Amino acid sequence: MPTLLLTGGSGVLGRALIDELSRDSRIICLRHRTPVNDPRVREIQADLTKPELGLTQTDFNHLAAEVDVVVHSAAATNWKAEPEEIRRANLHGTAAMLDLCARINAPMYHMSTAFVANPLAPEEQERFPGAAAYLDSKTAAEQLVRDAPVPGVILRPSVVMGDSVTGRIAGMQGLTRALGAIVKGQVPVLPGSPDARIDMVPQDVVARAVGDLVRGGITDGEYWLTAGAHSLLQREVVDTCLEFAELYGPRPHPPRLIPVESVHRLLLPLIEGPTFPESLRRRFHTYAELLLVFQRALPFESSLGYPHCGSALTKDALSQALVRNLTAWSTGPGGMRTRRRTQPSRQGAISVQPETRELAS
């Protein structure tokens, strides 16, 4: 059984990767501050920004002697952090893992993001420096992998949702909060057009694709772990949220969709003015940042369903996964506090189909 070194094991995708990879690999998790606390893995506290991961020479040598495969999933994803800190963490971490791979001649599976194909406009970079630094650092980290003298696979997931069956997710992501706010009727306006694509993929689907690539011995190439042409449109996501809200009470008023150019020219300057409450200003700024980055007019490429790369997604399966994610969110902190309505649903209202792992087209 091979020994796999995983970074980012305490994160949303990291925990799904442990579920997927622990079946046929011994897993060592490098962690910085947050413990993984999973009996299926061995944890080593390390710092990817320090020489030899901040370990003693002896401990580093012992680790290097054990590892056969590296999956680098750790990244700075908090866009509220200082831009230079985001860049430093993402670039130094990738360089450190590549250095380890070079020493032990091991392949590297690097978790990037599909949104490297969605660069921000100059005005957006100035207004959203955290998101800009994240995308810039991910683009630069991919180039480090391409230039390294070791086998390297670049993985590009889109927005990672909770599990396709249970809807559960290890940590509440920004987009999940935005969707929850739509359910609660707290979002009067959203940036973007109704037909903009919001590409989301369940965490277990991403993890299965990574597992298939590792088990298949694929050690080079770039793989888009996205819904692609089957991604949901913004109006479909909003409609699903509003229909879900009807399980708890009256249907909220739908948010008004504002063209992106109007968001920058009119809405954000207005919201950022002194007449709006700070809480409303922060909330809309966060949602605008997320949705401006996470929406596209054209679909991403998708490698799902290709040999050794998981299963392709269908739009129906994604819609059901979204409902299950909303259901899991509704029962957690910040979810719906009111009692679910017990009256029969109106015809055509949202429903959840029996649980299944079959997401293939």
MOPEWO-V463445 format. One record per pair of residues at least 12 apart in sequence whose C-alpha atoms are under 10 Angstrom apart, sorted by the first residue. I is the first residue (numbers start at 0). J is the second residue. D is the distance in Angstrom with one decimal. If there is no record, write none. Layout:
# MOPEWO-V463445
i=[I	I]
j=[J	J]
d=[D	D]
This chain:
# MOPEWO-V463445
i=[0	0	0	0	0	1	1	1	1	1	1	1	1	1	2	2	2	2	2	2	2	2	2	2	2	3	3	3	3	3	3	3	3	3	3	3	3	3	3	3	3	3	4	4	4	4	4	4	4	4	4	4	4	4	4	4	4	4	4	4	4	4	5	5	5	5	5	5	5	5	5	5	5	5	5	5	5	5	6	6	6	6	6	6	6	6	6	6	6	6	6	6	6	6	7	7	7	7	7	7	7	7	7	7	7	7	7	8	8	8	8	8	8	8	8	8	8	8	8	8	8	8	8	9	9	9	9	9	9	9	9	9	9	9	9	9	9	10	10	10	10	10	10	10	10	11	11	11	11	11	11	11	11	11	11	11	11	12	12	12	12	12	12	12	12	12	12	12	12	12	12	12	13	13	13	13	13	13	13	13	13	14	14	14	14	14	14	14	15	15	15	15	15	15	15	15	15	15	15	16	16	16	16	16	16	16	16	16	16	17	17	17	17	17	17	18	18	18	18	18	19	19	19	19	19	19	19	19	19	20	20	20	20	20	20	20	21	21	21	22	22	23	23	24	24	24	24	24	25	25	25	25	25	25	26	26	26	26	26	26	26	27	27	27	27	27	27	27	27	27	28	28	28	28	28	28	28	29	29	29	29	29	29	29	29	29	29	30	30	30	30	30	30	30	31	31	31	31	31	31	31	32	32	32	43	43	45	46	46	46	47	47	47	47	47	47	47	47	47	47	48	48	48	48	48	48	48	48	48	49	49	49	50	50	50	51	51	51	51	52	52	52	52	59	62	63	63	63	63	63	63	64	64	65	66	66	66	66	66	67	67	67	67	67	67	68	68	68	68	68	68	68	68	68	69	69	69	69	69	69	69	69	69	69	69	70	70	70	70	70	70	70	70	70	71	71	71	71	71	71	71	71	71	71	72	72	72	72	72	72	72	73	73	73	73	73	73	73	74	74	74	74	74	74	74	74	74	74	74	75	75	75	75	75	75	75	75	76	76	76	76	76	76	76	77	77	77	77	78	78	78	78	78	78	78	78	78	78	79	79	79	79	79	80	80	80	80	80	81	81	81	82	82	82	82	82	82	82	82	82	83	83	83	83	83	84	84	84	85	85	85	85	85	85	85	85	85	86	86	86	86	86	86	86	86	86	86	87	87	88	88	89	89	89	89	89	89	89	89	90	90	90	90	90	90	90	90	91	91	92	93	93	93	93	93	93	93	93	93	94	94	94	94	96	96	96	97	97	97	97	97	97	97	97	98	98	98	99	100	100	100	100	100	101	101	101	101	102	103	104	104	104	105	105	105	105	106	106	106	106	106	106	106	106	106	107	107	107	107	107	107	107	107	107	107	108	108	108	108	108	108	108	108	108	108	108	108	108	108	109	109	109	109	109	109	109	109	109	110	110	110	110	110	110	110	110	110	110	111	111	111	111	111	111	111	111	111	111	111	111	111	111	111	112	112	112	112	112	112	112	112	112	112	112	112	112	112	112	113	113	113	113	113	113	113	113	113	113	113	113	113	113	113	113	114	114	114	114	114	114	114	114	114	114	114	114	114	114	115	115	115	115	115	115	115	115	115	115	115	116	116	116	116	116	117	117	117	117	117	117	117	118	118	118	118	118	118	119	119	119	119	119	122	123	123	123	123	126	126	126	126	127	127	127	127	127	127	127	128	129	130	130	130	131	131	134	140	141	141	141	141	145	145	145	149	149	150	150	150	150	151	151	151	151	151	152	152	152	152	152	152	152	152	152	153	153	153	153	153	153	154	154	154	154	154	154	154	154	154	155	155	155	155	155	155	155	155	156	156	156	156	156	156	156	156	156	156	156	156	156	156	157	157	157	157	157	157	157	157	157	157	157	157	157	157	158	158	158	158	158	158	158	158	158	158	158	158	159	159	159	159	159	159	159	159	159	159	159	159	159	160	160	160	160	160	160	160	160	160	160	160	160	160	160	160	161	161	161	161	161	161	161	161	161	161	161	161	161	161	162	162	162	162	162	162	162	162	162	162	162	162	163	163	163	163	163	163	163	163	163	163	163	163	163	163	163	163	163	163	163	164	164	164	164	164	164	164	164	164	164	164	164	164	164	165	165	165	165	165	165	165	166	166	166	166	166	166	166	166	166	166	166	166	167	167	167	167	167	167	167	167	167	168	168	168	168	168	171	171	171	171	173	173	173	173	173	174	174	174	174	174	174	175	175	175	175	176	176	176	176	176	176	176	177	177	177	177	177	177	177	177	178	178	178	178	178	178	178	178	178	178	179	179	179	179	179	179	179	179	179	180	180	180	180	180	181	181	181	181	181	181	181	181	181	181	181	182	182	182	182	182	182	182	182	182	182	182	182	182	182	182	182	182	182	183	183	183	183	183	183	183	183	183	183	183	184	184	184	184	184	184	184	184	185	185	185	185	185	185	185	186	186	186	186	186	186	186	186	186	187	187	187	187	187	187	187	188	188	188	188	188	188	188	188	188	188	189	189	189	189	189	189	189	189	189	189	189	189	189	189	189	190	190	190	190	190	190	190	190	190	190	190	190	190	190	190	190	190	190	190	190	191	191	191	191	191	191	191	191	191	191	191	191	191	191	191	191	192	192	192	192	192	192	192	192	192	192	192	193	193	193	193	193	193	193	193	193	193	194	194	194	194	194	194	194	194	194	195	195	195	195	195	195	195	195	195	195	195	195	195	196	196	196	196	196	196	196	196	196	196	196	196	196	196	196	196	196	196	197	197	197	197	197	197	197	197	197	197	197	197	197	197	197	197	198	198	198	198	198	198	198	198	198	198	198	198	198	198	198	199	199	199	199	199	199	199	199	199	199	199	200	200	200	200	200	200	200	200	200	201	201	201	201	201	201	201	201	203	203	204	204	204	204	204	204	204	204	204	204	204	205	205	205	205	205	205	205	206	206	206	207	207	207	207	207	208	208	208	208	208	208	208	208	208	208	208	208	208	209	209	209	209	209	210	210	210	211	211	211	211	211	212	212	212	212	213	213	214	215	215	215	216	217	217	221	222	222	222	222	222	222	223	223	223	223	223	223	224	224	224	224	224	224	224	224	224	224	225	225	225	225	225	225	225	225	226	226	226	226	226	226	226	226	226	226	226	227	227	227	227	227	227	227	227	227	227	228	228	228	228	228	228	228	228	229	229	229	229	229	229	229	229	229	229	229	230	230	230	230	230	230	230	230	231	231	231	231	231	231	231	232	232	232	232	233	233	233	233	234	234	234	235	236	236	236	237	237	238	238	239	239	239	239	239	239	239	240	240	240	240	240	241	241	241	242	242	242	242	242	243	243	243	243	243	243	243	244	244	244	244	244	245	245	245	245	245	245	246	246	246	246	246	246	246	246	246	246	247	247	247	247	247	247	247	247	248	248	248	248	259	259	262	262	263	266	267	267	267	267	270	270	271	271	303	304	304	309	309	310	310	310	310	311	311	311	312	312	312	312	313	313	313	314	314	315	315	316	316	316	316	316	316	316	317	318	318	319	319	319	319	319	319	319	320	320	320	320	321	322	322	322	322	323	323	323	323	326]
j=[22	23	24	25	67	23	24	25	26	65	66	67	68	214	21	23	24	25	26	27	65	66	67	68	69	20	21	23	24	25	26	27	28	40	65	66	67	68	69	70	105	213	24	25	26	27	28	29	40	41	42	62	63	65	66	67	68	69	70	71	96	107	17	20	26	27	28	29	30	40	42	68	69	70	71	72	73	108	27	28	29	30	31	45	47	69	70	71	72	73	74	92	96	110	28	29	30	31	33	35	70	71	72	73	74	75	110	26	27	28	29	30	33	34	35	36	37	40	42	70	71	72	73	28	29	30	31	32	33	34	35	36	37	72	73	169	170	33	35	72	73	74	168	169	170	72	159	160	161	162	167	168	169	170	171	172	202	72	73	110	156	159	160	161	168	169	170	201	202	203	205	206	28	35	70	71	72	73	169	202	206	35	37	168	169	202	203	206	161	162	168	169	201	202	203	204	205	206	207	70	72	202	203	205	206	207	208	209	210	35	37	39	40	206	210	39	203	206	207	210	203	204	205	206	207	208	209	210	211	206	207	209	210	211	213	214	39	40	210	39	210	210	214	39	40	67	68	214	39	40	41	65	66	67	39	40	41	42	66	68	69	39	40	41	42	43	62	65	66	69	40	41	42	43	44	45	70	41	42	43	44	45	46	47	52	71	73	42	43	44	45	46	47	73	43	44	45	46	47	52	73	44	45	46	58	62	59	88	92	95	73	88	89	90	91	92	93	94	95	96	87	88	89	90	91	92	93	94	95	91	92	95	91	95	98	95	96	98	99	92	95	96	99	99	99	99	100	102	103	104	105	102	103	103	99	100	103	104	105	100	103	104	105	106	107	100	103	104	105	106	107	108	213	218	96	97	99	100	105	106	107	108	109	151	213	96	106	107	108	109	110	152	209	213	92	93	96	97	107	108	109	110	111	154	92	93	108	109	110	111	154	88	89	92	93	109	110	111	86	88	89	90	92	93	110	111	133	136	137	87	88	89	90	92	133	136	137	88	89	129	130	132	133	134	129	130	133	173	127	128	129	130	131	132	133	285	288	289	127	128	129	130	285	128	129	130	132	133	128	129	132	127	128	129	130	131	132	133	135	136	128	129	132	133	136	129	132	133	129	130	131	132	133	134	135	136	137	129	131	132	133	134	135	136	137	139	140	132	136	133	136	111	132	133	135	136	137	139	140	135	136	137	138	139	140	141	143	136	140	140	107	109	110	137	139	140	141	143	144	140	143	144	147	108	109	144	109	143	144	147	148	149	150	151	147	148	149	149	147	148	149	150	151	147	148	149	150	149	149	148	149	150	149	150	151	218	149	150	151	152	213	216	217	218	219	144	147	149	150	151	152	153	213	218	219	144	150	151	152	153	154	209	212	213	217	218	219	220	221	140	141	144	151	152	153	154	155	221	137	140	141	152	153	154	155	156	209	222	134	136	137	138	140	141	152	153	154	155	156	157	221	222	223	133	134	137	138	141	153	154	155	156	157	158	159	223	224	225	134	137	154	155	156	157	158	198	222	223	224	225	293	299	300	301	133	134	137	138	155	156	157	158	198	292	293	294	295	299	133	134	135	136	137	138	139	141	155	157	292	134	138	155	295	299	134	291	292	293	294	295	299	130	131	134	135	138	292	131	134	135	291	292	263	263	288	291	292	263	267	284	288	284	285	287	288	289	291	292	288	288	288	289	292	288	292	292	153	153	154	155	221	219	220	221	218	219	217	218	219	220	217	218	219	220	221	209	212	213	217	218	219	220	221	222	218	219	220	221	222	223	205	208	209	220	221	222	223	224	302	205	221	222	223	224	225	301	302	198	199	200	201	202	204	205	206	222	223	224	225	226	301	197	198	199	200	201	205	223	224	225	226	227	293	299	301	172	174	197	198	199	200	201	202	224	225	226	293	172	174	175	198	199	200	201	202	203	204	205	224	225	172	174	175	198	199	200	201	202	203	204	205	317	320	321	324	175	199	200	201	202	203	204	320	321	323	324	325	327	328	200	201	202	203	204	205	320	321	323	324	327	356	200	201	202	203	204	316	317	318	319	320	321	322	323	324	354	355	356	357	358	201	203	319	320	321	322	323	324	353	354	355	356	357	358	320	323	324	326	327	354	355	201	202	319	320	321	322	323	324	325	326	327	328	201	202	323	324	325	326	327	328	331	201	202	324	327	328	328	331	332	333	285	286	288	289	290	199	285	286	289	290	293	321	324	325	328	282	285	286	325	328	333	334	189	282	283	285	286	287	289	290	236	237	239	240	241	286	321	324	325	328	240	241	244	325	328	329	333	334	335	240	282	286	333	334	236	237	238	239	240	241	244	251	252	253	254	237	238	239	240	241	242	243	244	245	247	250	251	252	253	325	329	334	335	240	241	243	244	247	248	250	251	252	334	335	240	241	244	250	251	252	253	254	251	252	253	254	279	282	283	251	252	253	254	255	279	282	283	286	251	252	253	254	255	256	283	253	254	255	256	257	262	266	283	286	287	233	237	253	254	255	256	257	258	259	262	283	286	287	290	291	233	254	255	256	257	258	259	260	261	262	263	266	283	286	287	288	289	290	291	294	233	234	255	256	257	258	259	260	261	262	287	290	291	294	295	296	232	233	234	255	256	257	258	259	294	295	296	232	233	234	235	236	237	255	256	257	258	231	232	233	234	235	294	295	296	297	230	231	232	233	234	235	290	293	294	295	296	297	298	226	227	228	229	230	231	232	233	234	235	236	293	294	295	296	297	298	299	226	227	230	231	232	233	234	235	236	290	292	293	294	295	296	298	225	226	227	228	229	230	231	232	233	293	294	295	298	299	317	224	225	226	227	229	230	231	293	317	320	321	224	225	226	227	230	312	317	320	321	225	226	312	317	320	321	324	358	309	356	224	225	303	308	309	310	311	312	356	358	359	223	224	225	303	308	309	310	224	308	309	303	307	308	309	310	222	223	224	302	303	304	305	306	307	308	309	310	311	222	224	307	308	309	307	308	309	306	307	308	309	310	306	307	308	309	307	308	307	306	307	308	307	307	308	302	300	301	302	303	305	308	299	300	301	302	303	308	299	300	301	302	303	304	308	309	310	311	298	299	300	301	302	303	311	312	298	299	300	301	302	303	311	312	313	314	317	297	298	299	300	301	302	303	311	312	313	297	298	299	300	301	312	313	314	298	299	301	311	312	313	314	315	316	317	360	298	299	312	313	314	315	317	318	298	313	314	315	317	318	321	294	295	296	314	256	290	294	295	253	254	256	318	318	321	322	253	254	253	349	318	319	321	322	325	348	349	253	321	322	325	349	253	254	349	322	347	348	349	350	322	325	326	329	348	349	350	325	329	335	339	349	339	340	344	345	348	349	338	339	340	341	342	343	344	348	349	350	329	335	336	337	338	339	340	341	337	338	339	340	287	291	287	291	287	283	280	283	284	287	283	284	283	284	359	359	360	358	359	357	358	359	360	358	359	360	357	358	359	360	358	359	360	358	360	358	360	352	355	356	357	358	359	360	358	349	351	349	350	351	352	353	354	358	351	352	354	358	351	349	350	351	352	350	351	352	354	351]
d=[9.8	6.4	5.6	6.7	9.8	7.7	5.3	6.2	8.6	9.0	7.8	6.1	7.6	10.0	9.9	9.3	5.7	4.6	5.8	7.3	6.6	5.2	5.4	6.6	8.8	8.5	9.1	9.8	6.2	6.0	4.9	6.2	8.5	9.9	8.7	6.0	6.0	4.8	5.7	7.2	9.9	9.7	9.6	8.5	5.9	4.9	5.9	7.3	9.8	9.7	9.9	9.1	9.7	9.1	6.3	7.8	6.2	4.8	6.2	8.0	9.6	9.7	8.5	9.8	6.8	6.1	4.9	6.3	8.9	9.5	9.6	8.6	6.1	4.9	5.9	7.0	8.4	9.6	8.6	5.8	5.2	6.6	9.3	9.8	9.2	8.2	6.6	5.1	5.3	5.0	8.8	9.4	9.1	10.0	7.6	7.3	6.7	8.8	9.5	9.0	9.0	7.1	5.0	3.8	7.1	9.8	9.9	9.8	9.3	6.1	7.5	7.2	9.2	8.7	6.2	9.7	9.5	9.3	9.3	9.8	9.4	7.5	7.5	8.7	9.5	7.5	9.5	9.5	6.5	6.6	4.8	8.3	9.3	9.9	8.9	8.3	9.4	8.9	8.5	8.5	7.8	9.3	9.5	6.9	7.2	10.0	8.1	8.8	8.1	10.0	9.9	6.3	5.0	5.9	8.6	8.6	7.7	7.6	9.3	9.7	10.0	7.4	9.1	9.1	8.8	8.3	9.6	9.5	6.0	8.3	8.1	7.3	9.4	9.3	9.6	9.4	6.6	8.0	9.3	9.2	8.6	8.2	9.0	9.1	7.3	9.1	9.6	9.2	9.3	8.4	8.9	8.8	9.8	6.2	5.9	9.1	8.4	5.9	8.8	9.3	9.1	8.5	7.8	8.4	5.0	7.9	9.9	7.9	7.7	10.0	8.8	7.9	7.9	8.5	9.8	8.9	8.5	8.2	9.4	9.9	7.8	9.8	9.7	6.1	6.2	9.4	8.6	6.3	9.4	8.1	8.5	8.7	6.0	9.4	8.8	9.1	6.7	7.8	9.7	9.2	9.9	9.4	8.5	9.9	9.7	9.8	9.6	9.4	8.1	7.2	8.5	10.0	9.4	9.9	7.4	5.1	6.5	8.7	9.2	9.7	9.8	9.2	5.6	4.8	5.8	7.3	9.0	9.4	8.4	9.6	6.6	6.0	4.8	6.2	8.4	9.5	9.8	8.6	6.0	5.0	5.8	5.9	8.3	8.7	9.1	9.7	9.2	6.8	6.2	5.0	5.9	7.7	9.0	8.8	8.5	5.5	5.4	5.8	8.1	10.0	9.8	7.7	8.8	9.1	9.7	9.2	9.9	9.8	8.5	9.5	9.3	7.8	9.3	9.8	6.8	4.8	8.2	8.7	6.1	7.8	7.8	6.6	9.1	8.8	5.4	5.8	9.2	8.8	7.2	8.3	8.9	8.1	9.9	7.7	9.9	7.5	9.5	8.8	8.1	9.0	7.2	8.8	9.3	9.4	9.7	7.2	8.6	7.8	6.4	10.0	9.8	9.7	7.4	9.2	9.4	8.9	7.7	9.7	7.7	8.9	7.9	8.3	5.7	7.8	9.8	8.1	9.5	9.1	5.4	5.6	6.6	8.1	8.3	9.9	7.6	8.9	8.8	7.2	7.0	6.3	5.0	6.2	8.4	9.7	9.7	8.9	8.6	6.0	4.7	6.2	7.6	9.4	9.0	9.1	8.5	7.4	7.1	9.3	7.2	6.1	5.0	6.0	9.1	10.0	9.8	9.4	8.3	6.6	5.0	8.0	9.6	9.1	8.0	7.8	8.7	9.2	7.9	9.7	9.6	6.9	5.5	9.1	7.7	8.8	8.6	8.8	9.1	9.8	8.9	9.0	6.1	6.1	9.8	9.6	7.5	9.5	9.9	9.8	9.0	8.9	8.6	9.9	6.9	9.8	7.6	8.6	8.6	9.5	8.3	7.8	4.1	5.4	8.6	8.1	7.1	9.4	9.3	9.7	9.2	8.6	5.8	8.4	9.5	9.4	6.6	9.7	9.7	10.0	8.4	6.8	8.7	9.9	6.4	5.3	8.3	8.0	5.2	7.6	9.9	9.5	9.8	9.0	7.4	9.6	9.5	9.6	9.0	9.8	7.6	9.4	9.8	6.4	6.2	9.7	9.6	7.4	9.8	9.6	9.9	6.1	6.7	9.1	7.6	5.1	8.3	9.1	9.3	9.8	8.1	10.0	8.8	9.9	9.8	8.1	9.8	6.1	7.0	9.0	7.0	9.9	6.3	7.8	9.6	7.2	5.5	9.3	8.3	9.9	8.7	9.0	9.7	7.9	9.6	9.5	9.8	6.3	8.7	7.6	7.9	7.9	7.1	8.3	9.0	9.9	9.2	9.8	9.4	8.3	7.3	7.0	8.6	7.5	9.6	8.8	8.6	9.4	9.1	9.9	9.5	9.1	6.7	8.6	9.4	8.2	6.8	5.8	9.0	9.4	9.6	9.2	6.7	8.3	7.1	7.3	9.1	9.4	6.4	4.8	5.7	7.8	9.4	9.3	9.1	6.0	8.4	8.2	9.9	7.5	6.3	4.7	6.2	8.5	9.8	7.5	8.8	9.2	8.7	5.9	4.8	6.2	7.1	8.3	9.1	8.2	9.6	7.8	8.7	9.9	9.9	8.8	7.9	7.6	7.2	6.0	5.0	5.9	8.7	9.6	9.1	9.7	9.0	8.6	6.4	4.9	6.4	7.7	9.4	10.0	9.4	9.6	6.0	8.0	8.0	7.1	10.0	6.6	5.6	5.0	7.1	9.3	9.9	9.9	9.7	9.8	8.2	7.1	8.7	9.6	9.1	7.1	4.2	5.2	6.0	8.3	9.9	8.5	8.8	9.7	9.7	9.7	8.2	4.5	5.4	5.0	8.4	9.3	9.2	6.6	7.7	7.5	9.5	7.7	9.0	9.6	9.9	7.1	9.0	9.3	8.0	8.4	6.7	8.8	9.8	7.3	7.2	9.2	9.4	9.1	9.2	5.7	7.7	9.3	6.8	5.9	9.6	9.4	8.5	9.8	9.8	9.0	8.9	9.8	9.7	8.3	8.4	9.5	6.9	8.2	8.5	7.6	9.6	9.8	7.9	7.1	8.2	9.6	8.0	6.6	8.4	9.6	8.5	7.2	7.9	8.1	8.5	8.6	9.3	9.1	9.4	9.4	8.8	8.8	9.2	9.4	6.5	9.7	10.0	9.8	9.8	9.4	7.4	8.4	7.8	10.0	9.3	9.4	9.8	6.9	9.4	10.0	9.6	9.3	9.3	9.8	9.2	9.4	9.3	5.5	5.8	9.2	9.1	5.7	5.0	7.2	8.9	9.9	9.0	9.6	7.8	5.7	4.6	5.2	5.9	7.7	9.5	7.7	6.4	4.6	6.2	8.6	9.4	9.5	7.9	8.6	6.0	5.0	6.3	6.9	9.8	9.4	7.6	6.0	4.8	5.5	7.6	9.3	9.5	9.3	8.6	7.5	9.8	9.4	9.9	6.9	9.9	8.4	6.1	4.3	5.6	9.1	9.3	9.0	6.0	5.8	6.5	9.6	9.2	8.1	6.6	5.4	7.9	9.3	8.2	8.9	9.9	9.4	8.2	8.3	6.3	4.6	6.1	8.4	9.1	9.6	8.3	9.7	7.4	8.6	9.3	9.9	9.0	5.9	5.2	5.7	5.5	9.2	9.3	7.8	9.7	9.3	8.2	8.7	7.9	10.0	6.3	5.7	4.5	5.6	8.9	9.6	9.6	9.9	8.4	7.9	7.3	9.1	9.8	8.4	5.5	5.6	7.9	9.9	8.1	8.5	8.4	5.8	9.3	8.6	9.4	9.2	5.4	5.4	5.6	8.1	10.0	7.5	9.5	8.2	7.3	9.6	9.8	8.6	5.3	7.3	6.7	7.6	8.3	8.0	9.9	7.9	4.7	7.9	9.4	7.1	7.6	8.7	8.3	7.2	9.5	8.4	9.0	8.9	8.7	6.7	9.9	10.0	6.8	8.6	9.1	5.7	6.3	6.5	9.6	10.0	8.5	6.3	7.4	8.8	7.3	8.0	9.7	8.4	9.4	9.6	6.7	7.7	7.9	4.6	3.9	7.2	7.0	5.3	7.9	9.9	9.5	8.1	6.4	9.2	8.8	5.6	7.7	9.7	9.5	8.1	8.1	8.2	8.7	8.3	9.6	9.4	10.0	8.1	8.0	10.0	7.3	9.9	9.8	9.5	7.8	6.8	8.0	8.9	9.8	8.2	8.0	7.7	10.0	10.0	8.8	10.0	8.7	8.6	9.3	10.0	8.9	9.4	8.6	6.1	9.6	8.5	8.9	8.3	7.9	9.6	6.7	9.6	9.5	9.8	9.9	7.9	9.5	7.7	10.0	9.3	7.3	7.5	7.8	8.4	7.2	8.7	9.2	9.5	9.6	9.6	9.3	9.8	7.2	9.6	9.9	6.4	7.1	8.6	8.1	9.2	8.0	7.6	8.5	9.6	8.9	5.2	5.6	8.3	6.9	5.1	8.7	9.6	8.6	7.2	9.8	9.5	8.8	9.4	9.4	8.8	8.9	8.6	9.9	7.0	9.6	9.8	9.2	7.1	9.7	8.8	7.8	9.6	8.3	8.6	8.4	5.0	6.5	7.6	7.9	8.7	9.3	9.9	8.7	9.5	9.5	9.9	9.7	9.2	8.3	5.9	8.7	9.5	8.9	7.8	8.9	9.9	7.9	7.3	4.5	6.2	8.8	9.4	8.5	4.7	4.5	5.8	6.8	9.7	9.4	8.5	9.8	9.4	9.6	9.8	9.9	6.3	6.1	4.9	6.0	8.8	9.3	8.7	8.4	7.7	7.0	8.0	9.5	9.8	9.7	8.5	5.7	4.9	6.0	5.6	9.0	8.5	6.3	9.4	9.3	9.8	8.5	6.1	9.2	9.7	6.8	6.8	9.5	8.0	9.9	9.6	5.9	5.6	5.0	5.2	8.8	9.4	8.4	9.2	7.7	7.2	7.7	9.1	9.5	9.1	7.3	8.1	9.8	6.1	6.8	5.9	7.8	9.3	9.6	8.7	6.8	5.2	4.7	8.1	9.5	9.0	9.7	6.9	9.2	9.4	8.9	5.3	6.0	6.5	8.6	9.6	9.0	7.3	9.7	9.8	8.6	5.5	5.5	8.0	9.9	9.9	9.5	5.8	5.5	5.0	7.9	9.3	9.9	9.1	8.9	9.3	6.2	5.8	4.4	5.9	9.0	9.4	9.4	8.2	5.3	5.1	6.0	7.2	6.9	9.3	9.3	9.8	6.3	5.7	5.8	5.9	9.5	9.3	7.9	8.1	9.7	6.1	4.9	6.9	9.2	9.2	6.7	5.9	7.0	9.0	8.4	4.9	6.4	8.2	9.5	7.2	7.2	8.2	8.0	8.0	9.7	9.6	7.0	6.6	9.3	9.9	6.8	7.8	8.9	8.0	9.7	8.8	7.7	6.1	6.2	9.7	8.6	8.4	7.5	8.8	9.4	9.6	9.6	9.8	8.0	7.2	8.7	9.1	9.9	10.0	9.2	8.4	9.5	8.8	9.7	7.0	7.5	9.0	8.7	9.2	8.2	9.8	9.8	6.2	8.3	8.7	9.1	7.8	9.5	9.5	9.9	8.6	9.9	9.6	7.7	5.6	8.3	9.3	9.9	7.5	9.0	7.0	8.6	9.5	9.8	7.1	4.4	4.0	7.4	9.8	9.4	8.9	8.6	6.9	7.7	8.6	8.2	8.2	8.7	5.0	5.6	6.2	9.9	8.7	5.1	5.8	8.3	8.4	9.5	8.1	8.9	5.9	9.0	8.8	7.8	9.6	8.8	8.9	7.5	5.6	8.2	9.5	8.1	7.8	6.2	4.8	5.0	7.2	9.5	9.4	8.6	6.0	6.0	5.9	9.7	8.4	8.9	9.9	9.3	9.2	6.9	7.2	5.2	7.3	7.0	8.9	8.5	8.3	7.6	8.3	6.4	9.0	7.9	7.6	6.0	7.8	8.3	8.4	8.8	5.0	4.7	5.4	5.1	8.7	9.0	9.4	8.6	9.8	8.3	5.2	7.1	7.8	8.0	9.4	9.1	8.8	8.2	9.7	9.5	9.2	6.8	5.8	5.0	8.8	9.6	8.3	10.0	7.4	8.8	8.6	8.2	6.4	10.0	7.7	9.4	10.0	9.9	6.8	9.4	7.6	7.6	9.8	8.8	9.3	9.3	10.0	9.2	9.4	8.0	9.7	9.9	10.0	8.9	8.6	8.2	8.2	9.8	7.7	8.1	8.1	9.8	7.8	9.7	8.0	7.4	9.4	9.4	7.4	9.6	8.8	8.1	7.8	9.5	7.2	9.7	9.5	9.7	9.4	6.4	5.9	9.4	7.3	7.7	8.4	9.8	8.3	6.4	8.7	9.5	9.7	8.9	9.6	9.6	9.1	8.2	8.7	9.6	8.4	8.7	9.1	5.9	5.6	8.2	9.0	9.7	7.9	9.1	8.6	9.9	9.9	7.7	9.1	6.7	6.6	4.7	5.3	9.0	8.5	9.0	7.8	6.8	9.5	7.7	8.4	9.7	9.8	9.9	8.8	8.5	7.6	8.7	7.9	8.3	9.5	8.5	9.1	7.6	8.5	9.9	8.7	8.7	6.9	5.0	7.6	7.1	5.0	5.7	9.3	5.6	5.3	5.8	6.6	6.7	5.4	9.4	9.1	8.9	9.6	9.6	9.5	9.5	8.3	5.7	8.4	8.9	8.1	10.0	9.3	9.4	8.2	6.2	7.1	9.6	9.3	10.0	8.8	9.8	9.6	9.4	9.8	8.2	8.0	6.9	9.8	9.8	7.3	9.6	9.4	9.5]
